[in-house]
Amino acid sequence: MGIPMADHDMLEAEVKEVIIDLLGREELRDIIDSDVRLSGEAVGLDSLDIIELVQALEDRYNIDMNISDAAAREALGTIHGIADYITAAGRVADSGSRAGSSQ
């Protein structure tokens, strides 16, 4: 089914802000779009940045993002991928809480 495009766009904008705040690099605001590789030359996230980003995303969106998981590592490649991962993780958490509340 998917989420409405406006909601996904808003989530991508939030993730972009998390990255800019984390790195303290305002100039990225004009460089980063949804599909720019975050570990590429434009942004240049290193392994420590990735760990800090994962912690920030987990805290902000109340998700578990295990970077040893291939899907999580792939998602961390772009803002679009991160937004998709957060959306999917939210659906899993929502369905789990509904399943638990029906008992």
Phi, psi and chi 1 to 4 in degrees:
 res  aa     phi    psi   chi1   chi2   chi3   chi4
   1 MET       -  -51.3  178.5  170.2  161.2      -
   2 GLY    85.0  164.6      -      -      -      -
   3 ILE   -98.2  156.7   63.1  170.5      -      -
   4 PRO   -58.1  143.8  -21.7   30.3      -      -
   5 MET   -57.4  -38.8 -175.8   62.1   90.9      -
   6 ALA   -62.1  -40.0      -      -      -      -
   7 ASP   -66.4  -41.1  -69.4  -15.6      -      -
   8 HIS   -66.4  -40.3 -161.9  -86.7      -      -
   9 ASP   -62.6  -40.0  -70.7  -13.8      -      -
  10 MET   -65.2  -41.3 -173.7  168.8   34.9      -
  11 LEU   -63.3  -43.2 -178.9   55.7      -      -
  12 GLU   -60.9  -39.8  -72.7 -178.5    1.9      -
  13 ALA   -64.1  -39.4      -      -      -      -
  14 GLU   -64.7  -43.8  -70.8  175.3    4.6      -
  15 VAL   -62.6  -40.6  169.7      -      -      -
  16 LYS   -58.6  -43.6  179.2  177.9  176.9  176.7
  17 GLU   -64.4  -39.4  -70.6  -57.5  -45.2      -
  18 VAL   -59.2  -45.0  168.5      -      -      -
  19 ILE   -65.4  -45.3  -66.9  167.8      -      -
  20 ILE   -62.4  -44.7  -69.5  168.3      -      -
  21 ASP   -64.0  -43.2  -69.9  -13.3      -      -
  22 LEU   -60.3  -45.2  178.2   73.0      -      -
  23 LEU   -84.3  -18.6  -63.4  175.8      -      -
  24 GLY    64.3   36.5      -      -      -      -
  25 ARG  -124.0   87.2  -66.6  178.7   51.2 -158.4
  26 GLU   -58.9  -28.1  -76.6  -65.0  -41.3      -
  27 GLU   -64.3  -18.2   72.9  -85.5   10.6      -
  28 LEU   -69.1  -20.1  -68.3  176.8      -      -
  29 ARG   -54.6  -37.2 -167.6  169.9  -50.7  -74.5
  30 ASP   -90.6   -8.8  -62.0  -34.5      -      -
  31 ILE  -100.6  -42.5  -62.7  170.0      -      -
  32 ILE   -77.8  129.5  -60.1  178.1      -      -
  33 ASP  -126.2 -177.3   66.6   27.2      -      -
  34 SER   -60.1  -28.4  -62.7      -      -      -
  35 ASP  -111.8    7.4  -64.3  -44.6      -      -
  36 VAL   -70.3  132.0  167.1      -      -      -
  37 ARG   -66.0  122.4  -64.6  -62.4  -56.9  169.9
  38 LEU   -71.4  -25.2  -62.1  176.4      -      -
  39 SER   -93.7    1.3   59.9      -      -      -
  40 GLY   -80.3 -174.5      -      -      -      -
  41 GLU   -62.1  -36.9  -70.0 -178.7   28.0      -
  42 ALA   -62.2  -44.1      -      -      -      -
  43 VAL  -104.7  -49.2 -178.3      -      -      -
  44 GLY    72.0   38.8      -      -      -      -
  45 LEU   -64.5  131.7  -68.9 -177.9      -      -
  46 ASP  -100.7 -178.7   61.8   24.3      -      -
  47 SER   -62.0  -37.4   56.6      -      -      -
  48 LEU   -67.6  -40.5 -178.5   57.0      -      -
  49 ASP   -60.0  -40.7  -66.1  -30.3      -      -
  50 ILE   -62.7  -44.0  -65.2  -70.0      -      -
  51 ILE   -61.9  -44.3  -68.9  169.2      -      -
  52 GLU   -65.1  -38.2  -68.8  175.0  -10.4      -
  53 LEU   -64.4  -44.3  175.3   59.5      -      -
  54 VAL   -59.5  -45.2  166.3      -      -      -
  55 GLN   -61.3  -42.9  -70.4  172.4  -24.5      -
  56 ALA   -63.9  -42.9      -      -      -      -
  57 LEU   -66.5  -42.1  -65.9  169.7      -      -
  58 GLU   -61.0  -43.9  -72.5  178.0  -26.4      -
  59 ASP   -66.9  -44.8  -69.4  -14.4      -      -
  60 ARG   -70.0  -41.1 -178.6  172.5 -177.5  134.5
  61 TYR  -106.9    4.6  -63.1  103.9      -      -
  62 ASN    52.3   51.9 -163.8   28.5      -      -
  63 ILE  -123.6  166.0   59.9  170.3      -      -
  64 ASP  -111.8  115.0 -178.7   26.4      -      -
  65 MET  -117.9   88.9 -167.0  170.6 -151.7      -
  66 ASN   -79.4  110.2 -176.1  -13.4      -      -
  67 ILE   -72.5   -5.8   58.1  174.9      -      -
  68 SER   -82.7  -10.4   64.6      -      -      -
  69 ASP   -81.8  130.8  175.5   58.1      -      -
  70 ALA   -59.5  -39.1      -      -      -      -
  71 ALA   -64.6  -39.7      -      -      -      -
  72 ALA   -66.8  -44.1      -      -      -      -
  73 ARG   -61.1  -42.6  -76.9 -165.8  -46.5  -87.1
  74 GLU   -63.9  -43.3  178.9   64.8   27.0      -
  75 ALA   -60.5  -34.1      -      -      -      -
  76 LEU   -71.2    0.1  -72.3  163.3      -      -
  77 GLY   -73.3  -33.5      -      -      -      -
  78 THR  -142.1  162.9   63.8      -      -      -
  79 ILE   -63.6  -41.0  -70.5  173.6      -      -
  80 HIS   -58.8  -44.6 -176.4   83.6      -      -
  81 GLY   -62.8  -41.3      -      -      -      -
  82 ILE   -63.5  -44.5  -66.8  169.4      -      -
  83 ALA   -61.9  -41.6      -      -      -      -
  84 ASP   -61.5  -42.6  -75.1  -11.5      -      -
  85 TYR   -63.8  -45.0 -171.2   92.5      -      -
  86 ILE   -61.7  -43.4  -68.0  167.4      -      -
  87 THR   -60.7  -47.4  -59.4      -      -      -
  88 ALA   -64.1  -41.5      -      -      -      -
  89 ALA   -64.5  -37.4      -      -      -      -
  90 GLY   -65.5  -38.9      -      -      -      -
  91 ARG   -64.8  -41.8  -79.1 -164.9 -158.6  117.5
  92 VAL   -62.9  -45.1  169.1      -      -      -
  93 ALA   -64.4  -41.8      -      -      -      -
  94 ASP   -64.2  -43.3  -73.4  -13.4      -      -
  95 SER   -69.1  -32.9   65.5      -      -      -
  96 GLY   -67.3  -39.9      -      -      -      -
  97 SER   -72.0  -34.3   64.6      -      -      -
  98 ARG   -67.9  -41.0  -79.0 -165.6  -65.0  -93.9
  99 ALA   -63.8  -40.4      -      -      -      -
 100 GLY   -69.8  -29.7      -      -      -      -
 101 SER   -81.6  -13.5   64.3      -      -      -
 102 SER   -85.3   -2.9   65.0      -      -      -
 103 GLN   -93.4      -  -67.7 -178.7    3.2      -
